């Protein structure tokens, strides 16, 4: 979308992007139980509701901040509500918001996933130890 005139590539790339978007929603939710189990192993008590509450709070806060920043960026580009024709700066802003920004945020997310301290071996060992306790 950042490069104008490539409409024929838009639909396949949109479908591919949709398939890539799902893991960014599902992976953090699947990592949360591992973090809770690791915390339980280290501290000896389980604070599941606290972890889920904090995670949900920051997820929703991130969504609200991103919507606010999008509205602010559109205001800076002189977007006028209700007008059929908009300045070229609005088109550029929208292209940046739907192409470059998600790519940069996805790269940061992949870096955080790569640096994630709980490995598969550690997760299995934690689950075995917690099963013995339960």
C-alpha positions, 0 to 999 in steps of 0.5 A, spaced: 500 500 500 505 504 500 507 504 493 501 507 489 499 503 483 500 496 485 493 495 486 493 488 482 498 486 488 493 488 494 488 483 494 493 477 495 498 481 500 492 483 504 490 475 504 497 474 506 497 479 511 491 477 514 494 470 515 500 473 518 496 478 523 492 472 527 499 470 530 500 477 533 493 476 537 494 469 539 501 468 541 501 473 547 495 469 549 498 463 549 505 465 552 501 468 558 500 461 561 507 459 561 509 466 564 504 464 570 507 457 571 514 460 571 512 465 576 508 460 580 514 456 580 519 461 582 514 465 588 510 459 590 503 462 589 499 463 583 497 470 581 493 468 575 487 474 575 493 479 576 497 477 570 490 476 566 488 483 568 494 487 567 495 483 560 488 485 558 489 492 561 495 494 557 492 490 551 486 495 551 491 501 553 495 499 547 489 499 542 486 506 545 493 509 544 494 507 537 487 509 535 489 516 538 495 517 535 492 515 528 487 520 529 492 525 531 496 523 525 490 524 520 489 531 524 496 533 522 495 531 515 489 536 515 484 531 514 477 534 514 471 529 516 465 529 511 469 531 505 470 527 499 477 529 496 482 530 501 489 533 501 495 528 498 498 529 505 492 524 508 493 519 502 501 519 504 499 519 512 494 513 511 499 509 507 504 510 512 499 508 518 497 501 514 504 499 511 510 502 515 508 502 522 505 495 522 511 492 519 516 496 524 511 494 530 511 487 528 519 487 527 519 489 535 514 484 536 519 478 533 525 481 537 521 481 543 519 473 541 526 472 540 528 474 546 523 471 550 526 467 556 522 461 557 524 456 552 520 449 550 525 445 555 524 450 560 516 450 559 516 442 559 520 442 566 516 447 569 510 443 567 512 437 570 514 440 577 508 443 577 504 437 576 508 433 582 506 439 586 498 439 584 
